[in-house]
């Protein structure tokens, strides 16, 4: 939830740059860039795994029901894995304390190395 009130977009830009500096415009971007790359590959990989599970026989035609189940299962897996990173992105983009920025950037990068 935003805590500052702005008159318009330019006022928001001016106040943000005045209060937090130019780099504040990019805070919170490292986590979504890395996460979107990671989770796009997970999404395609899990969909392909489910598709191969249903189509073990090369002559088997992928039915609409199998397609729907594969897509729903893929979405469920992606949602479970992606939600913590989306939460981190929101925390990074809405913080106003400069001293906490390094901690969140360090946490977001170090968490990816643990996976």
OpenMM code with the backbone's topology and positions (N, CA, C; nanometers):
from openmm import Vec3, app, unit

residues = "UNK UNK UNK UNK UNK UNK UNK UNK UNK UNK UNK UNK UNK UNK UNK UNK UNK UNK UNK UNK UNK UNK UNK UNK UNK UNK UNK UNK UNK UNK UNK UNK UNK UNK UNK UNK UNK UNK UNK UNK UNK UNK UNK UNK UNK UNK UNK UNK UNK UNK UNK UNK UNK UNK UNK UNK UNK UNK UNK UNK UNK UNK UNK UNK UNK UNK UNK UNK UNK UNK UNK UNK UNK UNK UNK UNK UNK UNK UNK UNK UNK UNK UNK UNK UNK UNK UNK UNK UNK UNK UNK UNK UNK UNK UNK UNK UNK UNK UNK UNK UNK UNK UNK UNK UNK UNK UNK UNK UNK UNK UNK UNK UNK UNK UNK".split()
positions = [
    Vec3(0.0837, -0.1176, 0.0000),
    Vec3(0.0000, 0.0000, 0.0000),
    Vec3(0.0885, 0.1243, 0.0000),
    Vec3(0.0587, 0.2141, -0.0879),
    Vec3(0.1371, 0.3369, -0.0986),
    Vec3(0.1032, 0.4291, 0.0183),
    Vec3(0.2058, 0.4930, 0.0726),
    Vec3(0.1844, 0.5806, 0.1873),
    Vec3(0.1918, 0.7279, 0.1513),
    Vec3(0.2435, 0.7615, 0.0333),
    Vec3(0.2548, 0.9012, -0.0088),
    Vec3(0.1387, 0.9367, -0.1008),
    Vec3(0.1001, 1.0627, -0.0960),
    Vec3(-0.0019, 1.1100, -0.1887),
    Vec3(0.0653, 1.2000, -0.2908),
    Vec3(0.0293, 1.1792, -0.4163),
    Vec3(0.0862, 1.2550, -0.5257),
    Vec3(-0.0264, 1.3237, -0.6020),
    Vec3(0.0057, 1.4386, -0.6583),
    Vec3(-0.0936, 1.5125, -0.7362),
    Vec3(-0.1146, 1.4491, -0.8733),
    Vec3(-0.0051, 1.4062, -0.9358),
    Vec3(-0.0116, 1.3432, -1.0670),
    Vec3(0.1154, 1.2604, -1.0876),
    Vec3(0.1328, 1.2090, -1.2064),
    Vec3(0.2474, 1.1233, -1.2358),
    Vec3(0.3795, 1.1986, -1.2259),
    Vec3(0.3824, 1.3186, -1.2786),
    Vec3(0.5068, 1.3967, -1.2735),
    Vec3(0.5422, 1.4346, -1.1299),
    Vec3(0.4427, 1.4640, -1.0480),
    Vec3(0.4670, 1.4935, -0.9077),
    Vec3(0.5244, 1.3709, -0.8372),
    Vec3(0.4719, 1.2552, -0.8687),
    Vec3(0.5243, 1.1301, -0.8118),
    Vec3(0.6692, 1.1092, -0.8527),
    Vec3(0.6989, 1.1309, -0.9800),
    Vec3(0.8354, 1.1166, -1.0302),
    Vec3(0.9301, 1.2144, -0.9612),
    Vec3(0.8889, 1.3415, -0.9513),
    Vec3(0.9728, 1.4435, -0.8859),
    Vec3(0.9975, 1.4099, -0.7390),
    Vec3(0.8918, 1.3749, -0.6665),
    Vec3(0.9076, 1.3456, -0.5234),
    Vec3(0.9925, 1.2212, -0.4999),
    Vec3(0.9737, 1.1201, -0.5839),
    Vec3(1.0526, 0.9977, -0.5686),
    Vec3(1.1999, 1.0242, -0.5937),
    Vec3(1.2306, 1.0955, -0.7015),
    Vec3(1.3707, 1.1243, -0.7319),
    Vec3(1.4321, 1.2185, -0.6291),
    Vec3(1.3541, 1.3126, -0.5780),
    Vec3(1.4049, 1.4051, -0.4768),
    Vec3(1.4293, 1.3328, -0.3443),
    Vec3(1.3376, 1.2484, -0.3056),
    Vec3(1.3478, 1.1819, -0.1757),
    Vec3(1.4365, 1.0597, -0.1728),
    Vec3(1.4406, 0.9849, -0.2842),
    Vec3(1.5123, 0.8578, -0.2821),
    Vec3(1.6213, 0.8458, -0.3876),
    Vec3(1.6270, 0.9388, -0.4803),
    Vec3(1.7287, 0.9344, -0.5839),
    Vec3(1.6806, 0.8630, -0.7095),
    Vec3(1.7624, 0.8737, -0.8160),
    Vec3(1.7274, 0.8188, -0.9463),
    Vec3(1.7100, 0.6668, -0.9432),
    Vec3(1.7953, 0.5969, -0.8684),
    Vec3(1.7894, 0.4512, -0.8653),
    Vec3(1.6614, 0.3980, -0.8008),
    Vec3(1.5908, 0.4825, -0.7288),
    Vec3(1.4642, 0.4396, -0.6694),
    Vec3(1.3614, 0.4050, -0.7758),
    Vec3(1.3786, 0.4593, -0.8965),
    Vec3(1.2869, 0.4264, -1.0053),
    Vec3(1.3017, 0.2816, -1.0497),
    Vec3(1.4163, 0.2216, -1.0188),
    Vec3(1.4430, 0.0840, -1.0609),
    Vec3(1.4428, -0.0154, -0.9461),
    Vec3(1.4154, 0.0294, -0.8260),
    Vec3(1.4175, -0.0653, -0.7145),
    Vec3(1.3043, -0.1660, -0.7327),
    Vec3(1.3351, -0.2871, -0.7006),
    Vec3(1.2376, -0.3931, -0.7158),
    Vec3(1.2370, -0.4572, -0.8530),
    Vec3(1.3248, -0.4175, -0.9407),
    Vec3(1.3244, -0.4732, -1.0760),
    Vec3(1.4103, -0.5986, -1.0902),
    Vec3(1.5098, -0.6165, -1.0052),
    Vec3(1.5960, -0.7342, -1.0195),
    Vec3(1.5200, -0.8631, -0.9933),
    Vec3(1.4406, -0.8631, -0.8906),
    Vec3(1.3651, -0.9841, -0.8571),
    Vec3(1.2684, -1.0249, -0.9678),
    Vec3(1.1853, -0.9355, -1.0225),
    Vec3(1.0948, -0.9799, -1.1287),
    Vec3(1.1634, -1.0211, -1.2580),
    Vec3(1.2752, -0.9573, -1.2914),
    Vec3(1.3460, -0.9959, -1.4140),
    Vec3(1.4024, -1.1368, -1.4033),
    Vec3(1.4646, -1.1649, -1.2914),
    Vec3(1.5207, -1.2987, -1.2719),
    Vec3(1.4090, -1.4008, -1.2574),
    Vec3(1.3076, -1.3661, -1.1795),
    Vec3(1.1977, -1.4596, -1.1553),
    Vec3(1.1193, -1.4897, -1.2822),
    Vec3(1.0953, -1.3897, -1.3657),
    Vec3(1.0178, -1.4160, -1.4878),
    Vec3(1.0928, -1.5097, -1.5810),
    Vec3(1.2235, -1.4947, -1.5899),
    Vec3(1.3035, -1.5858, -1.6717),
    Vec3(1.2977, -1.7270, -1.6164),
    Vec3(1.3176, -1.7385, -1.4871),
    Vec3(1.3157, -1.8686, -1.4214),
    Vec3(1.1791, -1.9354, -1.4340),
    Vec3(1.0741, -1.8609, -1.4056),
    Vec3(0.9420, -1.9218, -1.4019),
    Vec3(0.8817, -1.9437, -1.5401),
    Vec3(0.9267, -1.8716, -1.6395),
    Vec3(0.8831, -1.9028, -1.7755),
    Vec3(0.9399, -2.0382, -1.8173),
    Vec3(1.0650, -2.0627, -1.7834),
    Vec3(1.1234, -2.1938, -1.8158),
    Vec3(1.0572, -2.3052, -1.7360),
    Vec3(1.0237, -2.2780, -1.6098),
    Vec3(0.9523, -2.3779, -1.5299),
    Vec3(0.8147, -2.4055, -1.5893),
    Vec3(0.7466, -2.2991, -1.6324),
    Vec3(0.6130, -2.3160, -1.6895),
    Vec3(0.6179, -2.4030, -1.8148),
    Vec3(0.7059, -2.3730, -1.9084),
    Vec3(0.7134, -2.4520, -2.0303),
    Vec3(0.7608, -2.5946, -2.0019),
    Vec3(0.8556, -2.6079, -1.9097),
    Vec3(0.9047, -2.7408, -1.8749),
    Vec3(0.7985, -2.8275, -1.8094),
    Vec3(0.7220, -2.7693, -1.7176),
    Vec3(0.6179, -2.8488, -1.6513),
    Vec3(0.5048, -2.8816, -1.7481),
    Vec3(0.4694, -2.7888, -1.8363),
    Vec3(0.3661, -2.8189, -1.9352),
    Vec3(0.4109, -2.9339, -2.0250),
    Vec3(0.5351, -2.9286, -2.0693),
    Vec3(0.5861, -3.0354, -2.1554),
    Vec3(0.5898, -3.1689, -2.0813),
    Vec3(0.6226, -3.1662, -1.9525),
    Vec3(0.6225, -3.2899, -1.8737),
    Vec3(0.4829, -3.3486, -1.8636),
    Vec3(0.3835, -3.2642, -1.8370),
    Vec3(0.2457, -3.3126, -1.8302),
    Vec3(0.1982, -3.3624, -1.9669),
    Vec3(0.2362, -3.2940, -2.0724),
    Vec3(0.1967, -3.3364, -2.2067),
    Vec3(0.2568, -3.4727, -2.2399),
    Vec3(0.3823, -3.4919, -2.2042),
    Vec3(0.4461, -3.6209, -2.2291),
    Vec3(0.3861, -3.7312, -2.1424),
    Vec3(0.3410, -3.6957, -2.0230),
    Vec3(0.2758, -3.7943, -1.9367),
    Vec3(0.1489, -3.8474, -2.0029),
    Vec3(0.0715, -3.7593, -2.0634),
    Vec3(-0.0528, -3.8004, -2.1275),
    Vec3(-0.0293, -3.8628, -2.2659),
    Vec3(0.0765, -3.8266, -2.3325),
    Vec3(0.1037, -3.8744, -2.4688),
    Vec3(0.2246, -3.9662, -2.4706),
    Vec3(0.2202, -4.0728, -2.3947),
    Vec3(0.3332, -4.1662, -2.3931),
    Vec3(0.3477, -4.2377, -2.5272),
    Vec3(0.2360, -4.2674, -2.5871),
    Vec3(0.2369, -4.3314, -2.7181),
    Vec3(0.2495, -4.2233, -2.8255),
    Vec3(0.3449, -4.2345, -2.9185),
    Vec3(0.3624, -4.1302, -3.0206),
    Vec3(0.2398, -4.1115, -3.1110),
    Vec3(0.1558, -4.2123, -3.1225),
    Vec3(0.0375, -4.2028, -3.2080),
    Vec3(-0.0829, -4.1455, -3.1347),
    Vec3(-0.0698, -4.1224, -3.0051),
    Vec3(-0.1820, -4.0716, -2.9256),
    Vec3(-0.2042, -3.9234, -2.9553),
    Vec3(-0.3294, -3.8887, -2.9808),
    Vec3(-0.3638, -3.7478, -3.0060),
    Vec3(-0.3969, -3.6809, -2.8729),
    Vec3(-0.3375, -3.5671, -2.8475),
    Vec3(-0.3564, -3.4902, -2.7239),
    Vec3(-0.4988, -3.4354, -2.7225),
    Vec3(-0.5833, -3.4840, -2.6307),
    Vec3(-0.7239, -3.4430, -2.6272),
    Vec3(-0.7405, -3.3099, -2.5539),
    Vec3(-0.8580, -3.2526, -2.5681),
    Vec3(-0.8876, -3.1255, -2.5028),
    Vec3(-0.8847, -3.1398, -2.3504),
    Vec3(-0.9350, -3.2502, -2.2976),
    Vec3(-0.9355, -3.2734, -2.1525),
    Vec3(-0.7920, -3.2852, -2.1005),
    Vec3(-0.7088, -3.3581, -2.1722),
    Vec3(-0.5689, -3.3712, -2.1317),
    Vec3(-0.4969, -3.2367, -2.1390),
    Vec3(-0.5272, -3.1599, -2.2417),
    Vec3(-0.4709, -3.0261, -2.2548),
    Vec3(-0.5130, -2.9377, -2.1371),
    Vec3(-0.6400, -2.9429, -2.1008),
    Vec3(-0.6918, -2.8627, -1.9898),
    Vec3(-0.6275, -2.9035, -1.8584),
    Vec3(-0.6164, -3.0323, -1.8342),
    Vec3(-0.5531, -3.0805, -1.7100),
    Vec3(-0.4067, -3.0383, -1.7061),
    Vec3(-0.3371, -3.0495, -1.8178),
    Vec3(-0.1956, -3.0095, -1.8241),
    Vec3(-0.1796, -2.8607, -1.7947),
    Vec3(-0.2650, -2.7786, -1.8532),
    Vec3(-0.2570, -2.6340, -1.8315),
    Vec3(-0.2897, -2.5970, -1.6872),
    Vec3(-0.3929, -2.6591, -1.6305),
    Vec3(-0.4301, -2.6288, -1.4914),
    Vec3(-0.3204, -2.6712, -1.3941),
    Vec3(-0.2634, -2.7892, -1.4162),
    Vec3(-0.1552, -2.8362, -1.3285),
    Vec3(-0.0326, -2.7458, -1.3402),
    Vec3(-0.0011, -2.7032, -1.4621),
    Vec3(0.1114, -2.6125, -1.4833),
    Vec3(0.0876, -2.4791, -1.4132),
    Vec3(-0.0332, -2.4253, -1.4258),
    Vec3(-0.0668, -2.3000, -1.3584),
    Vec3(-0.0608, -2.3118, -1.2082),
    Vec3(-0.1045, -2.4252, -1.1549),
    Vec3(-0.1003, -2.4480, -1.0106),
    Vec3(0.0439, -2.4505, -0.9603),
    Vec3(0.1293, -2.5218, -1.0300),
    Vec3(0.2706, -2.5299, -0.9904),
    Vec3(0.3368, -2.3922, -0.9991),
    Vec3(0.3102, -2.3213, -1.1065),
    Vec3(0.3711, -2.1890, -1.1220),
    Vec3(0.3227, -2.0928, -1.0139),
    Vec3(0.1948, -2.0998, -0.9803),
    Vec3(0.1408, -2.0124, -0.8757),
    Vec3(0.2052, -2.0397, -0.7409),
    Vec3(0.2218, -2.1666, -0.7068),
    Vec3(0.2853, -2.2012, -0.5796),
    Vec3(0.4288, -2.1499, -0.5709),
    Vec3(0.4997, -2.1556, -0.6810),
    Vec3(0.6398, -2.1153, -0.6802),
    Vec3(0.6589, -1.9655, -0.6987),
    Vec3(0.5701, -1.8997, -0.7735),
    Vec3(0.5912, -1.7606, -0.8099),
    Vec3(0.5398, -1.6610, -0.7059),
    Vec3(0.4432, -1.6996, -0.6254),
    Vec3(0.3820, -1.6073, -0.5290),
    Vec3(0.4829, -1.5444, -0.4332),
    Vec3(0.5776, -1.6180, -0.3748),
    Vec3(0.6748, -1.5523, -0.2862),
    Vec3(0.7581, -1.4455, -0.3565),
    Vec3(0.7913, -1.4666, -0.4829),
    Vec3(0.8697, -1.3681, -0.5559),
    Vec3(0.7871, -1.2449, -0.5909),
    Vec3(0.6598, -1.2655, -0.6169),
    Vec3(0.5714, -1.1519, -0.6421),
    Vec3(0.5574, -1.0678, -0.5149),
    Vec3(0.5499, -1.1351, -0.4017),
    Vec3(0.5436, -1.0648, -0.2728),
    Vec3(0.6716, -0.9838, -0.2500),
    Vec3(0.7853, -1.0420, -0.2809),
    Vec3(0.9137, -0.9728, -0.2672),
    Vec3(0.9186, -0.8509, -0.3582),
    Vec3(0.8699, -0.8638, -0.4804),
    Vec3(0.8684, -0.7515, -0.5737),
    Vec3(0.7860, -0.6357, -0.5181),
    Vec3(0.6713, -0.6667, -0.4635),
    Vec3(0.5857, -0.5621, -0.4064),
    Vec3(0.6538, -0.4954, -0.2881),
    Vec3(0.7185, -0.5738, -0.2036),
    Vec3(0.7913, -0.5168, -0.0893),
    Vec3(0.9020, -0.4229, -0.1365),
    Vec3(0.9743, -0.4630, -0.2392),
    Vec3(1.0827, -0.3796, -0.2903),
    Vec3(1.0312, -0.2503, -0.3520),
    Vec3(0.9203, -0.2571, -0.4222),
    Vec3(0.8712, -0.1401, -0.4928),
    Vec3(0.7986, -0.0420, -0.4021),
    Vec3(0.7526, -0.0848, -0.2866),
    Vec3(0.6775, 0.0054, -0.1999),
    Vec3(0.7543, 0.0511, -0.0774),
    Vec3(0.8784, 0.0099, -0.0612),
    Vec3(0.9546, 0.0540, 0.0562),
    Vec3(1.0078, 0.1950, 0.0345),
    Vec3(1.0170, 0.2680, 0.1431),
    Vec3(1.0661, 0.4065, 0.1360),
    Vec3(1.1890, 0.4289, 0.2221),
    Vec3(1.2372, 0.3267, 0.2884),
    Vec3(1.3542, 0.3396, 0.3741),
    Vec3(1.4760, 0.2933, 0.2956),
    Vec3(1.5685, 0.3853, 0.2662),
    Vec3(1.6867, 0.3547, 0.1861),
    Vec3(1.7743, 0.2476, 0.2505),
    Vec3(1.7771, 0.2396, 0.3821),
    Vec3(1.8658, 0.1447, 0.4483),
    Vec3(1.8234, 0.0010, 0.4265),
    Vec3(1.6978, -0.0220, 0.3902),
    Vec3(1.6503, -0.1588, 0.3715),
    Vec3(1.6677, -0.2079, 0.2286),
    Vec3(1.7002, -0.1207, 0.1346),
    Vec3(1.7085, -0.1605, -0.0049),
    Vec3(1.8149, -0.2672, -0.0251),
    Vec3(1.9330, -0.2502, 0.0320),
    Vec3(2.0397, -0.3472, 0.0142),
    Vec3(1.9972, -0.4829, 0.0665),
    Vec3(1.9324, -0.4870, 0.1826),
    Vec3(1.8904, -0.6143, 0.2406),
    Vec3(1.7980, -0.6898, 0.1457),
    Vec3(1.6997, -0.6212, 0.0881),
    Vec3(1.6052, -0.6883, 0.0002),
    Vec3(1.6716, -0.7330, -0.1301),
    Vec3(1.7634, -0.6529, -0.1853),
    Vec3(1.8330, -0.6944, -0.3053),
    Vec3(1.9209, -0.8148, -0.2763),
    Vec3(1.9904, -0.8128, -0.1637),
    Vec3(2.0747, -0.9254, -0.1255),
    Vec3(1.9901, -1.0498, -0.1081),
    Vec3(1.8758, -1.0363, -0.0400),
    Vec3(1.7877, -1.1501, -0.0175),
    Vec3(1.7350, -1.2057, -0.1489),
    Vec3(1.6939, -1.1178, -0.2400),
    Vec3(1.6354, -1.1654, -0.3655),
    Vec3(1.7381, -1.2412, -0.4490),
    Vec3(1.8635, -1.1951, -0.4535),
    Vec3(1.9643, -1.2658, -0.5307),
    Vec3(2.0124, -1.3919, -0.4601),
    Vec3(2.0307, -1.3861, -0.3294),
    Vec3(2.0814, -1.5029, -0.2587),
    Vec3(1.9789, -1.6153, -0.2564),
    Vec3(1.8511, -1.5822, -0.2591),
    Vec3(1.7480, -1.6849, -0.2589),
    Vec3(1.7523, -1.7660, -0.3882),
    Vec3(1.7838, -1.7016, -0.5007),
    Vec3(1.7910, -1.7730, -0.6274),
    Vec3(1.9076, -1.8702, -0.6292),
    Vec3(2.0148, -1.8375, -0.5591),
    Vec3(2.1293, -1.9288, -0.5566),
    Vec3(2.1031, -2.0518, -0.4707),
    Vec3(2.0061, -2.0442, -0.3802),
    Vec3(1.9729, -2.1593, -0.2980),
    Vec3(1.8898, -2.2624, -0.3725),
    Vec3(1.8244, -2.2198, -0.4790),
    Vec3(1.7357, -2.3109, -0.5540),
    Vec3(1.8156, -2.4080, -0.6357),
] * unit.nanometer
topology = app.Topology()
chain = topology.addChain("A")
for resn in residues:
    res = topology.addResidue(resn, chain)
    for name in ("N", "CA", "C"):
        topology.addAtom(name, app.Element.getBySymbol(name[0]), res)
